[in-house]
Amino acid sequence: MLRLMLLSCALGLSANADSLYSKYAGQSYASLPTAQKGGTLYTRILGNPKVLNPLTNKDLDVRNLLDGLVFAYLMHPDKETMEYFPSLAEKLDVSKDRKVYTYTLRKEAVWEDGTPVTTDDVEFTYNTMWDEKVDCAPKRAFIGPFKFEKVDKQTFKFTVENPNVNTAMNFNEDVIIIQKKQYEGVTNFNASKGIMNPIGNGPYKFKTFSRDQKIEFERNKDWWGYKLPQFKNLFNFDNIVVRVIPDPALGYERFIKGEIDVIEMNAEMFGTKVKGVDKDKFGRGPNAGKPVWAEHFKTDAPAPWTLIGWNNRNPMFASKKTRQALAQLIDYNEIISKAYYDEATRCVSPFGSGTPNTAPDMKAKAFKFDIAKGIKALKDDGWKDNGANQLVKTIGGKEVPFEFTLKYNSENIMRSKIAQIVKENFKKAGINVKVQALEWNTLTTDVDNRNYEAMVFGWGKGSIYPDPNQLWHTKSFENKGSNLTGYSNPEVDKLIGDVLKEMNLKKRFKLMQKIGAMIYDDQPNAFVLEMPGFMVGVQSKIKSKKWYMKYDDAPPHWMFTAQ
């Protein structure tokens, strides 16, 4: 816990709050050995992107392709220290009350078409983000309200009324500047041509997108960022080809054939192939003399987590007692063993079960698989057996059978297994579950539109200082916000307001622990498991002196070379 608390200095919470980056930040990258430029890297993505725009994108895989690569961050995160160093902005000054963040853009920073990046672009980005007609509600909820002021062509200010420990991080990484010139005059931003044809200011330029085939990027060899020592030995491939392969089995097959160089693996692939039938094909590390190697790097990044979401606005799941009962019908150990091959761990918090945001006693308080207790709890909440092994309950004056459809994305075999295990467990309790596999974009559309009863879903890229507002505040349900389950607890809403104003880390952690415990007790979704770090397969022709940074949660291919 102490190690995580010490990160406060790295995020600008030290006594010197006028600067939110250290003079040592970025040295993790600046000290990398000289890297050879050139070659092509082949990776994969699970599905076709809905958009290639950082404001309206909601897909983590697409974010990993855009943010920091096609579009430079204002301040770039150092994933070894969790500090920030200058990128698109050469300077960041923070007022003593931490309400005003003054950025100075680099004069040499240009868009890929050669035009300079100016505060006109920042102003346009700000106005677009806060246009209610633009499909940007999750980002608005996540970052929270702030004001923009243009000082001159290079200098601008962001002002917040209630700063919190994440304010600088949100600005540095989540306010991704788009080009005013590309979108100016567009009447419908959500449907504009630029949504799928981004013009960036980062080390890579978008080249082509062939639906169901691939997305291609090419390195901007004249990128202004190469003048900074932190970026000199990064972004080394001349071309990145991202193959669209929804089927993990096919993706793995093409990796084994050498058609994919770096593949992020899921637990199914890692458990059945790397540790199973193909274990003799894989080297134990990059220097084992085998064509390919694989590893589960268990980094210190807050782990992505998997959930079973109940639509809390559906009368069937409106009762907290019912949701708590359902939590006792889930065989977590079976899921971790059979679906994740013991590579995952139990999740007992929405804020990282192993971070200071979660009380140490939560694992002991976790709901345990016990069908008998689950059935009793359901009957205590008004559900009864109709005599045909079917639970029913009078809701709104009508007798309603306990049956629902559990949706999941068809590309994810682990979630398929979760759905089947849940179906069988719930059947024993008199609950009829129909499972439905949907293509990823179809599922996310249904979830956005709240067109579901229950779903198997996941959240990734957590933070040591998470913002609970995005997922858990009642207002974040509106306008397709990220409160996907429709969770609402006035006391939690109040505590979220308190935590977003709390600057003392110890007090903040205590508040987060309280919020997390209340949410877990409410069970708006079943908290199933977490997956620490990432699992990766690599062709041995790909080289690197360092394969991951301390807080990486995905393969950092921008450090690798083909030499």
HELIX and SHEET records of a PDB file:
HELIX    1   1 LEU A    2  MET A    5  1                                   4    
HELIX    2   2 LEU A    7  ALA A   10  1                                   4    
HELIX    3   3 GLN A   27  ALA A   30  1                                   4    
HELIX    4   4 LEU A   60  LEU A   66  1                                   7    
HELIX    5   5 THR A  119  MET A  129  1                                  11    
HELIX    6   6 ALA A  137  ILE A  143  1                                   7    
HELIX    7   7 THR A  167  ASP A  174  1                                   8    
HELIX    8   8 LYS A  180  TYR A  183  1                                   4    
HELIX    9   9 PHE A  189  ALA A  191  5                                   3    
HELIX   10  10 LYS A  193  MET A  196  5                                   4    
HELIX   11  11 TRP A  224  LYS A  227  5                                   4    
HELIX   12  12 PRO A  248  ILE A  256  1                                   9    
HELIX   13  13 ALA A  267  MET A  269  1                                   3    
HELIX   14  14 PHE A  270  VAL A  277  3                                   8    
HELIX   15  15 LYS A  279  LYS A  281  5                                   3    
HELIX   16  16 PRO A  315  PHE A  317  5                                   3    
HELIX   17  17 LYS A  320  ALA A  327  1                                   8    
HELIX   18  18 TYR A  332  GLU A  334  1                                   3    
HELIX   19  19 ILE A  335  ALA A  339  3                                   5    
HELIX   20  20 MET A  362  LYS A  365  1                                   4    
HELIX   21  21 ILE A  371  ASP A  380  1                                  10    
HELIX   22  22 ILE A  413  LYS A  428  1                                  16    
HELIX   23  23 TRP A  440  ASP A  448  1                                   9    
HELIX   24  24 ASN A  469  TRP A  472  1                                   4    
HELIX   25  25 THR A  474  LYS A  480  5                                   7    
HELIX   26  26 PRO A  490  VAL A  499  1                                  10    
HELIX   27  27 LEU A  505  ASP A  522  1                                  18    
HELIX   28  28 HIS A  557  MET A  559  5                                   3    
SHEET    1   A 4 THR A  40  ILE A  45  0                                        
SHEET    2   A 4 ASN A 239  VAL A 244  1                                        
SHEET    3   A 4 LYS A 214  ARG A 219 -1                                        
SHEET    4   A 4 TYR A 204  SER A 210 -1                                        
SHEET    1   B 2 MET A  75  ASP A  78  0                                        
SHEET    2   B 2 GLU A  83  PRO A  86 -1                                        
SHEET    1   C 4 ALA A  89  VAL A  94  0                                        
SHEET    2   C 4 VAL A 100  LEU A 105 -1                                        
SHEET    3   C 4 THR A 155  THR A 159 -1                                        
SHEET    4   C 4 LYS A 147  LYS A 150 -1                                        
SHEET    1   D 4 VAL A 262  MET A 265  0                                        
SHEET    2   D 4 PHE A 534  GLN A 539 -1                                        
SHEET    3   D 4 VAL A 292  PHE A 297 -1                                        
SHEET    4   D 4 PHE A 282  GLY A 283  1                                        
SHEET    1   E 6 THR A 345  ARG A 346  0                                        
SHEET    2   E 6 ASN A 525  GLU A 530 -1                                        
SHEET    3   E 6 TRP A 305  TRP A 310 -1                                        
SHEET    4   E 6 ALA A 454  TRP A 459 -1                                        
SHEET    5   E 6 GLU A 403  ASN A 409  1                                        
SHEET    6   E 6 ASN A 432  LEU A 438  1                                        
SHEET    1   F 3 LYS A 384  ASP A 385  0                                        
SHEET    2   F 3 LEU A 391  ILE A 395 -1                                        
SHEET    3   F 3 LYS A 398  PRO A 401 -1                                        
END                                                                             
